[in-house]
Amino acid sequence: MAEQTSSSVTIAAEPAQIMSVIADFESYPSWAAAVKEAEVLSVDDRTGRPERVRFVLNAGAIKDEYTLGYTWDADREVRWTLVEGKVVKAMDGAYTLRDKGRGNTEVTYRLAVDVTFPMIGLIKRKAEKVIIDTALKELKKKVEQS
């Protein structure tokens, strides 16, 4: 699963503010349309941030319940990988934050997903792009309204 899709957006906020919104998984159902439930299963004692999170997702063509494992690099990056899923059989992703100064941060979202049903590579990349663009748009709106 080497191929990843990525996209970036600039958000009018400091990296710490953005990362705190990203780390607040239990609030996702209130602002991320495809996330119906999110439950933190465990927290990293070292960082105090979630390390395992269970999601119930309804993203149109993909409906699933899955668990992701997270690793955090301060307010610079968070990476995740699939621990278990039903429809999703592999998922690797990351948010990378780059402080651009003057209260602006570039957020890059990278994602690679594989599902249990056959999907042509081009269609899979298109689906990833829609997921990424929607997530970045929703994150930007949530952070900038806070």
Secondary structure, 3 states (H helix, E strand, C coil): CCCCEEEEEEECCCHHHHHHHHHCHHHHHHHCCCEEEEEEEEECCCCCCEEEEEEEEEECCEEEEEEEEEEEECCCEEEEEEEEECCEEEEEEEEEEEEEECCEEEEEEEEEEEECCCCCHHHHHHHHHHHHHHHHHHHHHHHHHC
